[in-house]
Amino acid sequence: MHYVHGEWNLLTKSCVVCKREGIVYIPYARASFCREHFIEFYNRKILRTLRNSGFKSGKILVGVSGGKDSVSLLYALSVIRKEMNLEIEALHINLGIGRYSLESHNAVKKLEKILPDIRFHYFDLRELGFTIPEVVKAIKRPACSVCGAVKRWILNKFAYEKGFEFIATGHNIDDISTFYLKALLTQRIEDIMRGPEPLTPGSPDLRLVGRIRPQFYLSEMENTLYATLQNLPFVDFPCPLARGATLFKYKNLWKEILSTNPVAQINFVKSIIAIKKRIPKETQKLKSCEICGYPTTAPDGVCFVCRLRKKFGVL
């Protein structure tokens, strides 16, 4: 049985590199690969995405949730770090989501044993005075939105204080294309203009660390296969708070499109980014939070995390 970018089936094709029996067919690349050459294809694609983004080298903090994307990202970066002259450390955030967070933590601890020469850091959200489930119950805002905002704040604060030049996150082409598709269909022009790219420069004056997204043009399924072939530990069930999220409904729209055009996701995102570069950018209205000093767009000058801390009586 063979893996065909999104599903398992009985299609047999020889590896495009060595002509041995392939285990995976990647439709957008029109190529089959054996285990060895899929892993090489994956690592080289990470490397190419970094180089094409203009990234040179530097000290990187990798956000590792324990899921297939971030686990694969950290491992792949460890493989290419000498070639790219990278200094890598990892940060795992315990979000307090019951069994899901426990299993995520366990997966990261196992990964730490596989990568003993990479320093791992751990942060428990309770140190801020709350957990994600508690916040979701207390305010009317989708769980994924809350979680994303809190993790971005923690990663940025930790990276800035420890002197990292970039934060690396495991966003894949399914995430990115769905984000832009939803923004287009709901007329969220600001979201499109501020949307993710392979590299987002930092702003030291605002204590904002740069971002890199090395898996920008890799799919969720490719990340899963890479983690599986490399025998990496990862959480293989979804976050319970993400059930019913609107974004998943938009993500499903890609299935039919990709069956017609396998390169659609990649071309769509590349087109969006190309269009953005032709449009004069408005300066994002970032300011320093009056309480923590980290970036915010809040009109009252108090960032989301500090508002939460005030709500939960920590400030």
ABEGO torsion letter per residue (X at the ends): XBBBGGBBBABBBBBAAAGBBBABBBAAAGBBBBAAAAAAAAAAAAAAAAAAAGBABEBBBBBBAGBAAAAAAAAAAAAAAAAAGBBBBBBBBBAGBEAAAAAAAAAAAAAAAABAABBBBBBBAAAAGBBAAAAAAABBBBAAAAAAAAAAAAAAAAAAAAGBABBBBABBAAAAAAAAAAAAAAGBAAAAAABBBABBBBBAAAGBBBBBBAAAABBAAAAAAAAAAAGBBBBABBBAAABGBAAAAAAAAAAAAAAABAAAAAAAAAAAAAAAAABBBBBBBBBBBAAAGBBBABAAGBBAAAAAAAAAGAX
